């Protein structure tokens, strides 16, 4: 099923590819041939920081593209098959290793996505919803379970563009992140479907406020963003990215406007790029001589690189 139409229903079937990596994070505790060149202990500072640690975990082509073009979603069967075709034999092991390392280091409670993963840029709010009655102000209060000791699949959807049938599974619950500008009928719809949501910001979703609320209300210490360039770019400009875990595929996509790892607002005159330092890197060669790289990097306080390159971004919001 495609999620590229306005008000489309996103079912468990449609989300299977997205949740595959999520379940891998839960299930994997190690991986054959995984080598950590920086054997740091699991994070011990996140619980004392003012917000959760945020790790961007992305798979991209060598030229930084995270999809084929702006018009298609990788959840669409045809686009998904083409994207999968550029994964060499070593890619699955590299992705498993990345998820296992994230679990070992941080035990992340939230996987974060943007609404653009499921619907087109031009799609508007869900239509055909009944007008809510009663106390409308109450709709703009957080709608969270009384006991929130679980893991979450969180989606930023401030415009109310996705009609959900998937509400979670044995490993994760769905959490929608909205704002006080989200249409009231959509919030009433989420409540009627018992879909949890938190409210952050008066206009567009305030990502910093959303992270603080997840820390305060849900006890979240680490979030992994598997989103596209739009949301990741907004997180970067808000100074919220602490690490980048990147798997590079040995292919080139190109194309003006094709989403990249970090899109969004350009740097302004005098504004400096976010500096990173390498935490770890790994490369794997296949029989066909193609190479997959996994770098891990972090915000100039700790980082990793790949070919799997993971970089930590040097953010001071969390240790």
C-alpha positions as CSV (number, residue, x, y, z in Angstrom):
1,X,0.0,0.0,0.0
2,X,1.3,3.5,-0.8
3,X,1.3,6.3,1.7
4,X,1.6,9.0,-1.0
5,X,-2.0,10.1,-1.1
6,X,-3.7,12.8,1.1
7,X,-5.2,11.3,4.2
8,X,-3.8,7.8,3.4
9,X,-4.1,5.1,5.9
10,X,-0.7,3.8,7.0
11,X,-1.1,0.1,7.9
12,X,1.2,-2.3,9.6
13,X,2.0,-3.7,6.2
14,X,3.1,-0.4,4.9
15,X,5.3,0.2,8.0
16,X,7.0,-3.2,7.9
17,X,10.1,-1.9,6.2
18,X,10.4,1.0,8.6
19,X,9.9,-1.2,11.7
20,X,12.3,-3.9,10.5
21,X,15.3,-1.8,11.6
22,X,13.4,-0.8,14.8
23,X,12.9,-4.4,15.8
24,X,16.5,-5.1,15.0
25,X,17.6,-2.5,17.5
26,X,15.5,-4.4,20.1
27,X,16.7,-7.8,19.2
28,X,20.3,-7.5,18.3
29,X,22.9,-7.6,21.0
30,X,25.9,-8.4,18.7
31,X,27.0,-9.1,15.2
32,X,29.5,-11.3,13.6
33,X,32.5,-9.4,12.2
34,X,31.5,-6.2,14.1
35,X,34.5,-4.3,15.2
36,X,34.4,-1.3,17.5
37,X,37.6,0.8,17.2
38,X,36.5,2.9,20.2
39,X,35.4,0.7,23.0
40,X,33.6,3.3,25.1
41,X,31.2,2.2,27.9
42,X,27.5,2.7,27.4
43,X,26.3,6.2,28.0
44,X,26.1,7.1,31.7
45,X,25.3,10.9,31.3
46,X,22.1,10.9,29.4
47,X,20.0,10.5,32.5
48,X,21.4,13.7,33.9
49,X,21.2,15.8,30.8
50,X,18.5,18.4,30.2
51,X,17.2,16.6,27.1
52,X,17.6,13.1,25.5
53,X,20.6,12.3,23.4
54,X,19.7,12.4,19.8
55,X,21.4,10.1,17.3
56,X,20.7,10.5,13.5
57,X,21.0,7.0,12.0
58,X,20.9,7.1,8.2
59,X,21.6,5.0,5.1
60,X,22.7,7.0,2.1
61,X,24.3,6.8,-1.3
62,X,27.9,8.0,-1.5
63,X,26.6,11.5,-2.7
64,X,24.5,11.7,0.4
65,X,21.1,11.0,-1.1
66,X,18.6,9.1,1.2
67,X,16.0,8.4,-1.5
68,X,15.7,8.3,-5.3
69,X,13.9,11.7,-5.8
70,X,11.6,14.0,-4.0
71,X,8.4,12.7,-5.6
72,X,8.6,9.1,-4.4
73,X,8.5,7.4,-1.0
74,X,10.7,4.4,-0.3
75,X,7.7,2.7,1.2
76,X,6.3,2.5,-2.3
77,X,7.0,-1.0,-3.7
78,X,8.7,0.1,-7.0
79,X,10.9,2.8,-5.3
80,X,11.7,0.4,-2.5
81,X,12.9,-2.3,-4.9
82,X,15.2,0.1,-6.7
83,X,16.7,1.5,-3.5
84,X,17.2,-2.1,-2.2
85,X,19.0,-3.0,-5.4
86,X,21.9,-0.6,-4.6
87,X,22.6,-2.4,-1.3
88,X,25.6,-4.7,-1.7
89,X,25.8,-8.1,0.0
90,X,27.6,-6.5,2.9
91,X,24.9,-4.0,3.6
92,X,22.6,-6.2,5.8
93,X,25.5,-7.1,8.1
94,X,26.5,-3.5,8.3
95,X,23.0,-2.3,9.2
96,X,22.7,-5.0,11.8
97,X,26.0,-4.0,13.3
98,X,24.9,-0.4,13.5
99,X,21.7,-1.3,15.3
100,X,23.4,-3.6,17.7
101,X,26.0,-0.9,18.5
102,X,23.3,1.7,19.2
103,X,21.5,-0.8,21.5
104,X,24.8,-1.6,23.3
105,X,25.7,2.0,23.9
106,X,22.4,3.7,24.6
107,X,19.4,1.4,24.7
108,X,17.3,4.0,22.8
109,X,13.7,4.2,23.8
110,X,12.4,6.2,20.7
111,X,12.8,5.8,17.0
112,X,11.8,9.1,15.3
113,X,10.4,9.7,11.8
114,X,8.9,12.6,9.9
115,X,5.5,12.6,8.2
116,X,7.4,13.0,4.9
117,X,8.4,9.3,5.1
118,X,4.7,8.4,4.6
119,X,3.1,11.2,2.6
120,X,4.1,13.6,-0.2
121,X,5.3,17.1,0.5
122,X,2.1,18.5,-1.2
123,X,-0.3,16.4,0.9
124,X,-2.5,18.4,3.3
125,X,-4.3,17.5,6.6
126,X,-6.5,14.4,6.7
127,X,-10.0,15.3,5.4
128,X,-13.4,14.1,6.2
129,X,-13.0,14.1,10.0
130,X,-15.9,15.2,12.2
131,X,-15.8,18.5,14.0
132,X,-15.0,17.8,17.7
133,X,-17.5,18.9,20.4
134,X,-16.9,19.8,24.0
135,X,-13.8,21.4,25.5
136,X,-11.5,22.0,22.5
137,X,-8.7,23.3,24.8
138,X,-8.4,19.9,26.3
139,X,-7.5,18.5,23.0
140,X,-4.3,20.5,23.1
141,X,-3.0,18.8,26.2
142,X,-0.7,15.8,26.0
143,X,-2.5,12.5,25.4
144,X,-0.2,10.0,26.9
145,X,-0.8,6.7,28.7
146,X,-0.7,6.7,32.6
147,X,2.2,4.2,32.5
148,X,4.7,4.9,29.8
149,X,7.3,2.2,30.5
150,X,7.7,1.2,26.9
151,X,9.6,2.0,23.6
152,X,8.1,4.3,21.1
153,X,7.8,4.8,17.3
154,X,7.4,8.6,17.1
155,X,6.3,10.6,14.1
156,X,6.4,14.4,13.8
157,X,3.0,15.4,12.1
158,X,2.2,18.9,13.1
159,X,-0.2,19.3,10.1
160,X,-2.2,16.1,10.9
161,X,-1.5,14.4,7.5
162,X,-1.5,10.7,8.4
163,X,-4.5,8.5,9.1
164,X,-3.2,5.6,11.2
165,X,-4.2,2.0,11.5
166,X,-0.9,1.0,13.0
167,X,-0.9,1.9,16.7
168,X,2.1,-0.2,17.8
169,X,3.1,-3.8,18.4
170,X,4.7,-5.9,21.1
171,X,8.0,-3.9,20.9
172,X,6.8,-0.3,20.4
173,X,3.9,2.1,20.7
174,X,3.0,4.8,18.2
175,X,3.5,8.4,19.4
176,X,2.5,11.3,17.2
177,X,4.2,14.7,17.8
178,X,1.8,17.6,17.1
179,X,1.6,21.3,18.0
180,X,-1.1,23.8,19.1
181,X,-1.6,24.6,15.4
182,X,-2.6,21.1,14.5
183,X,-6.3,20.9,13.4
184,X,-8.5,20.0,16.4
185,X,-10.5,17.4,14.4
186,X,-7.2,15.5,13.9
187,X,-6.4,15.5,17.6
188,X,-9.9,14.3,18.4
189,X,-9.4,11.6,15.8
190,X,-6.1,10.5,17.5
191,X,-7.9,10.3,20.8
192,X,-10.8,8.3,19.4
193,X,-8.2,5.8,18.0
194,X,-6.3,5.7,21.3
195,X,-3.1,7.0,19.6
196,X,-0.8,8.8,22.0
197,X,0.4,12.3,21.2
198,X,2.4,15.1,22.7
199,X,2.0,18.8,22.0
200,X,5.1,20.9,21.3
201,X,5.0,24.5,19.9
202,X,2.4,27.0,18.9
203,X,3.0,26.9,15.1
204,X,5.3,24.3,13.6
205,X,6.3,21.5,16.0
206,X,9.0,22.8,18.4
207,X,11.5,20.0,18.3
208,X,13.4,21.1,21.3
209,X,10.3,21.3,23.4
210,X,9.2,17.9,22.1
211,X,12.5,16.3,23.2
212,X,12.2,17.9,26.7
213,X,8.7,16.6,27.0
214,X,9.8,13.1,26.1
215,X,12.5,13.3,28.8
216,X,10.1,14.7,31.4
217,X,6.9,12.8,30.7
218,X,8.2,9.5,29.3
219,X,11.7,9.2,30.8
220,X,13.4,9.0,27.4
221,X,17.2,9.2,27.5
222,X,18.1,8.4,23.8
223,X,16.3,9.0,20.5
224,X,17.3,7.6,17.2
225,X,16.2,9.6,14.2
226,X,15.8,7.5,11.0
227,X,14.0,10.4,9.3
228,X,14.6,12.0,6.0
229,X,16.5,15.2,5.3
230,X,13.7,17.6,6.2
231,X,13.3,16.6,9.8
232,X,17.0,15.8,10.2
233,X,17.9,19.2,8.8
234,X,15.5,20.9,11.3
235,X,17.0,18.9,14.2
236,X,20.5,20.1,13.0
237,X,19.5,23.7,12.8
238,X,18.0,23.5,16.2
239,X,21.3,22.3,17.6
240,X,19.8,18.9,18.7
241,X,21.9,16.4,16.8
242,X,24.5,14.7,19.0
243,X,25.7,11.8,16.8
244,X,25.5,10.7,13.2
245,X,25.6,7.0,12.4
246,X,25.9,6.7,8.6
247,X,26.0,3.7,6.3
248,X,27.2,4.7,2.8
249,X,26.1,2.6,-0.1
250,X,28.5,2.3,-3.1
251,X,26.1,4.1,-5.5
252,X,25.4,7.6,-6.8
253,X,21.9,9.0,-7.1
254,X,22.3,12.7,-7.9
255,X,19.5,15.0,-8.9
256,X,18.8,18.6,-8.0
257,X,16.3,18.6,-5.0
258,X,16.8,14.9,-4.2
259,X,16.6,14.6,-0.4
260,X,19.9,14.3,1.4
261,X,21.0,13.4,4.9
262,X,20.4,17.0,6.2
263,X,18.1,19.3,4.2
264,X,16.3,22.4,5.3
265,X,17.4,26.0,6.0
266,X,20.8,26.9,4.5
267,X,23.6,28.3,6.6
268,X,23.4,32.1,7.0
269,X,26.3,34.4,6.4
270,X,28.7,34.0,9.3
271,X,27.0,30.9,10.6
272,X,29.5,28.0,11.1
273,X,29.0,24.4,10.1
274,X,28.5,21.9,12.9
275,X,32.0,20.3,13.5
276,X,32.3,16.6,14.0
277,X,34.9,14.2,15.2
278,X,35.2,10.6,14.2
279,X,34.1,8.0,16.7
280,X,34.4,4.9,14.6
281,X,34.6,3.6,11.1
282,X,34.3,0.3,9.3
283,X,34.4,-0.8,5.6
284,X,33.3,-4.0,4.1
285,X,34.3,-5.3,0.6
286,X,32.1,-7.6,-1.4
287,X,33.0,-10.2,-3.9
288,X,32.0,-7.7,-6.7
289,X,34.6,-5.2,-5.3
290,X,31.9,-2.8,-4.1
291,X,32.4,-1.4,-0.7
292,X,30.0,-0.5,2.1
293,X,31.2,2.1,4.7
294,X,29.8,2.7,8.1
295,X,31.2,5.9,9.8
296,X,30.1,7.1,13.2
297,X,30.7,10.7,14.1
298,X,29.7,12.9,17.0
299,X,29.4,16.6,17.7
300,X,33.0,17.5,18.4
301,X,33.0,15.8,21.8
302,X,33.1,12.3,20.5
303,X,32.4,10.7,17.2
304,X,32.7,7.8,14.8
305,X,33.0,7.4,11.0
306,X,32.2,5.0,8.2
307,X,32.4,4.0,5.5
308,X,30.0,2.9,8.6
309,X,30.8,6.4,9.6
310,X,29.3,7.6,12.8
311,X,30.1,11.1,13.8
312,X,29.1,12.7,17.0
313,X,28.2,16.3,16.5
314,X,29.6,18.1,19.5
315,X,26.2,19.2,20.8
316,X,26.4,20.1,24.5
317,X,22.7,19.4,25.1
318,X,23.6,15.9,26.2
319,X,26.9,14.3,27.1
